[in-house]
Amino acid sequence: MTPARRAGIACVAAIGGVGALALLLAVFGYSPADGLLAFWRGSVGTSYALWSATLVRAIPLSLAGLGVALAIRGGRLNVGAEGQLLAGATAGALVAQLLGAVEGGTATGGGMSAALTTPIVLIAGALAGAAWASVAAWLRERFGVLEVISTIMLNFIAVHLVGALVRGVLQEPTRVYPQSATLAAAARLPVLVPTTRLHAGALLAITLAALLWWTLRYTALGFRVRVVGESAAAAASAGGIDVARVAVMSFAVSGALAGLAGAVEYAGVTYALYENLSPGYGYTAIAVALLARLNPLWVIASGVLFGALQAGGAAMQRDAGVPATLVQMIEAILIIAIVLVDRASRRRAAEAGT
């Protein structure tokens, strides 16, 4: 699909999404004008909304979306990005606390030891996400347990594990709040744009998207991943590819990207681990990947779109009294609209070629 065609489909779907949102607002008894105005102001209508709400939300969505896209390209459906994200955030908080890079710790004076904690936190998050995903990959290869089932169960385990840790060994020193100690300022991801919340995780997401796109397109490893995803039987018989090894590897890397999303959220936004740290980023990442048609470069654009939807939905709820669940309905409608428009476009192209 050409970039122009993809952009056209996105524009048509976006227009349709706005129309659907206005219609839903009217049907449920809310003012379409007030709701849409709040949505606009909360997503891209002001510089603060764009830099500190939409783009900040787009970072974990894009990183987790890259993971989901890679897993699907490798022939596995990863619906466990939410649990892997939480595992990454948990590992990051644990490493920061062990290294004393939290407020009140041994490295809070802003010295080099605290600054060096940042990459260690991110690496720990990626490794934890990979390990969490590898459990599902191992269950699939060893016992034939479908990863759709195992990853969903692992999501619930991760949620309750976070709840137990922030009320136990990772709870902040005063033992008042159910959260971990606050990450020291020197160990946080740097802010890219002054007076905003946009942090260096955005550059990391863009870099990894470009690297993943190049790997899938131009390397032998990427070719094996794509072939296994297209047809595992053909890859094994005609290509001599170790299908199980490629599938497990792609699934583990998928989990690493989702875990990295959690560590980035911890080191760049929340600065502490607590329950509900993720408002469903891992689940929305599935839609992000599908909307981008599994193209790593387009995952970034898709992440920004869903970041705008979430930011705008929160503003609608806050400023216009509209339930944010309506925006979740729009997300589903938007995906369906894009699929339908794309299908119709492909059909017309096929008919024109015959």
Backbone hydrogen bonds, N-H to C=O, Kabsch-Sander energy under -0.5 kcal/mol:
donor,donor_aa,acceptor,acceptor_aa,energy
6,R,2,T,-2.5
7,A,3,P,-2.7
8,G,4,A,-2.3
9,I,5,R,-2.3
10,A,6,R,-2.3
11,C,7,A,-2.4
12,V,8,G,-2.4
13,A,9,I,-2.6
14,A,10,A,-2.5
15,I,11,C,-2.5
16,G,12,V,-2.4
17,G,13,A,-2.6
18,V,14,A,-2.3
19,G,15,I,-2.2
20,A,16,G,-2.5
21,L,17,G,-2.4
22,A,18,V,-2.4
23,L,19,G,-2.3
24,L,20,A,-2.7
25,L,21,L,-2.4
26,A,22,A,-2.0
27,V,23,L,-2.6
28,F,24,L,-2.3
29,G,26,A,-1.3
30,Y,25,L,-3.3
35,G,31,S,-2.7
36,L,32,P,-2.7
37,L,33,A,-2.2
38,A,34,D,-2.3
39,F,35,G,-2.4
40,W,36,L,-2.6
41,R,37,L,-2.6
42,G,38,A,-2.2
43,S,39,F,-1.1
43,S,40,W,-0.6
44,V,40,W,-1.6
45,G,40,W,-3.0
50,L,46,T,-2.2
51,W,47,S,-2.7
52,S,48,Y,-2.7
53,A,49,A,-1.1
54,T,49,A,-2.7
55,L,50,L,-2.4
57,R,53,A,-2.1
58,A,54,T,-1.7
59,I,55,L,-0.9
59,I,56,V,-0.6
61,L,57,R,-1.4
62,S,58,A,-2.5
63,L,59,I,-2.4
64,A,60,P,-2.5
65,G,61,L,-2.1
66,L,62,S,-2.4
67,G,63,L,-1.6
68,V,64,A,-2.3
69,A,65,G,-2.6
70,L,66,L,-2.3
71,A,67,G,-2.2
72,I,68,V,-2.2
73,R,69,A,-2.4
74,G,70,L,-1.5
75,G,72,I,-1.9
76,R,71,A,-2.9
78,N,76,R,-0.8
79,V,77,L,-1.0
84,Q,80,G,-2.3
85,L,81,A,-2.5
86,L,82,E,-2.1
87,A,83,G,-2.3
88,G,84,Q,-2.2
89,A,85,L,-2.3
90,T,86,L,-2.4
91,A,87,A,-2.4
92,G,88,G,-2.2
93,A,89,A,-2.3
94,L,90,T,-2.5
95,V,91,A,-2.6
96,A,92,G,-2.4
97,Q,93,A,-2.1
98,L,94,L,-2.4
99,L,95,V,-2.2
100,G,97,Q,-0.9
101,A,96,A,-2.4
102,V,100,G,-0.5
103,E,182,T,-3.1
105,G,102,V,-3.1
107,A,100,G,-2.7
108,T,105,G,-0.9
110,G,107,A,-0.7
114,A,111,G,-0.5
115,A,111,G,-1.6
116,L,112,M,-2.6
117,T,113,S,-0.5
117,T,114,A,-0.7
118,T,114,A,-0.5
118,T,115,A,-1.0
120,I,116,L,-1.1
121,V,117,T,-3.1
122,L,118,T,-2.2
123,I,119,P,-2.6
124,A,120,I,-2.7
125,G,121,V,-2.2
126,A,122,L,-2.2
127,L,123,I,-2.6
128,A,124,A,-2.4
129,G,125,G,-2.3
130,A,126,A,-2.3
131,A,127,L,-2.5
132,W,128,A,-2.5
133,A,129,G,-2.3
134,S,130,A,-2.3
135,V,131,A,-1.1
136,A,132,W,-0.8
137,A,133,A,-2.1
138,W,134,S,-2.9
139,L,135,V,-2.2
140,R,136,A,-1.9
141,E,137,A,-2.2
142,R,138,W,-3.0
143,F,139,L,-1.8
144,G,139,L,-0.5
144,G,140,R,-1.0
145,V,139,L,-1.9
149,I,146,L,-0.8
150,S,146,L,-2.2
151,T,147,E,-2.4
152,I,148,V,-0.9
153,M,149,I,-2.0
154,L,150,S,-2.3
155,N,151,T,-1.7
156,F,152,I,-1.5
157,I,153,M,-1.9
158,A,154,L,-2.4
159,V,155,N,-2.2
160,H,156,F,-2.2
161,L,157,I,-2.2
162,V,158,A,-2.2
163,G,159,V,-1.8
164,A,160,H,-2.1
165,L,161,L,-2.5
166,V,162,V,-2.5
167,R,164,A,-0.5
168,G,165,L,-1.3
170,L,165,L,-2.1
171,Q,165,L,-0.5
171,Q,168,G,-1.5
172,E,177,Y,-0.5
172,E,179,Q,-2.7
175,R,172,E,-2.0
179,Q,177,Y,-2.2
180,S,273,L,-2.3
183,L,271,Y,-3.1
184,A,101,A,-2.2
187,A,184,A,-1.3
188,R,185,A,-1.3
189,L,267,A,-2.6
192,L,198,L,-2.8
193,V,198,L,-0.9
196,T,193,V,-1.6
200,A,190,P,-1.9
202,A,199,H,-1.8
204,L,200,A,-1.7
205,A,201,G,-2.4
206,I,202,A,-2.2
207,T,203,L,-2.5
208,L,204,L,-2.5
209,A,205,A,-2.1
210,A,206,I,-2.2
211,L,207,T,-2.5
212,L,208,L,-2.7
213,W,209,A,-2.3
214,W,210,A,-2.3
215,T,211,L,-2.4
216,L,212,L,-2.5
217,R,213,W,-1.8
218,Y,214,W,-2.8
219,T,215,T,-1.4
222,G,215,T,-0.6
223,F,219,T,-2.1
224,R,220,A,-2.3
225,V,221,L,-2.2
226,R,222,G,-2.4
227,V,223,F,-2.6
228,V,224,R,-2.5
229,G,73,R,-0.6
229,G,225,V,-2.1
230,E,226,R,-1.9
231,S,227,V,-2.8
235,A,231,S,-2.2
236,A,232,A,-2.0
237,S,233,A,-2.5
238,A,234,A,-2.1
239,G,234,A,-1.4
241,I,235,A,-2.5
243,V,241,I,-1.5
246,V,242,D,-2.3
247,A,243,V,-2.7
248,V,244,A,-2.5
249,M,245,R,-2.4
250,S,246,V,-2.6
251,F,247,A,-2.1
252,A,248,V,-2.5
253,V,249,M,-2.5
254,S,250,S,-2.0
255,G,251,F,-2.2
256,A,252,A,-2.1
257,L,253,V,-2.2
258,A,254,S,-1.9
259,G,255,G,-3.0
260,L,256,A,-2.5
261,A,257,L,-1.7
262,G,258,A,-1.6
263,A,259,G,-2.2
264,V,260,L,-2.8
265,E,261,A,-2.1
266,Y,262,G,-2.1
267,A,263,A,-2.8
268,G,264,V,-1.9
269,V,265,E,-1.9
270,T,265,E,-2.3
271,Y,266,Y,-1.9
275,E,178,P,-0.6
277,L,274,Y,-1.0
280,G,278,S,-0.6
284,T,280,G,-2.5
285,A,281,Y,-2.0
286,I,283,Y,-1.2
287,A,283,Y,-0.8
288,V,284,T,-2.3
289,A,285,A,-2.5
290,L,286,I,-2.3
291,L,287,A,-2.8
292,A,288,V,-1.5
293,R,290,L,-1.4
294,L,289,A,-2.5
295,N,292,A,-1.6
299,V,295,N,-1.4
300,I,296,P,-0.8
300,I,297,L,-0.6
301,A,297,L,-0.8
302,S,298,W,-2.7
303,G,299,V,-2.8
304,V,300,I,-2.0
305,L,301,A,-2.1
306,F,302,S,-2.4
307,G,303,G,-2.2
308,A,304,V,-2.3
309,L,305,L,-2.1
310,Q,306,F,-2.4
311,A,307,G,-2.6
312,G,308,A,-3.0
313,G,309,L,-2.3
314,A,310,Q,-2.2
315,A,311,A,-1.9
316,M,312,G,-2.4
317,Q,313,G,-2.1
318,R,314,A,-2.1
319,D,315,A,-3.5
320,A,315,A,-0.6
320,A,316,M,-1.6
322,V,316,M,-2.1
326,L,323,P,-1.6
327,V,324,A,-0.8
328,Q,324,A,-1.2
329,M,325,T,-1.6
330,I,326,L,-1.7
331,E,327,V,-2.1
332,A,328,Q,-1.6
333,I,329,M,-2.4
334,L,330,I,-3.2
335,I,331,E,-2.0
336,I,332,A,-2.3
337,A,333,I,-2.7
338,I,334,L,-2.4
339,V,335,I,-2.4
340,L,336,I,-2.5
341,V,337,A,-2.7
342,D,338,I,-2.7
343,R,339,V,-2.6
344,A,340,L,-2.6
345,S,341,V,-2.4
346,R,342,D,-2.5
347,R,343,R,-2.2
348,R,344,A,-2.3
349,A,345,S,-2.2
350,A,346,R,-2.4
351,E,347,R,-2.6
352,A,348,R,-2.2
353,G,349,A,-1.3
354,T,350,A,-0.8
354,T,351,E,-0.5
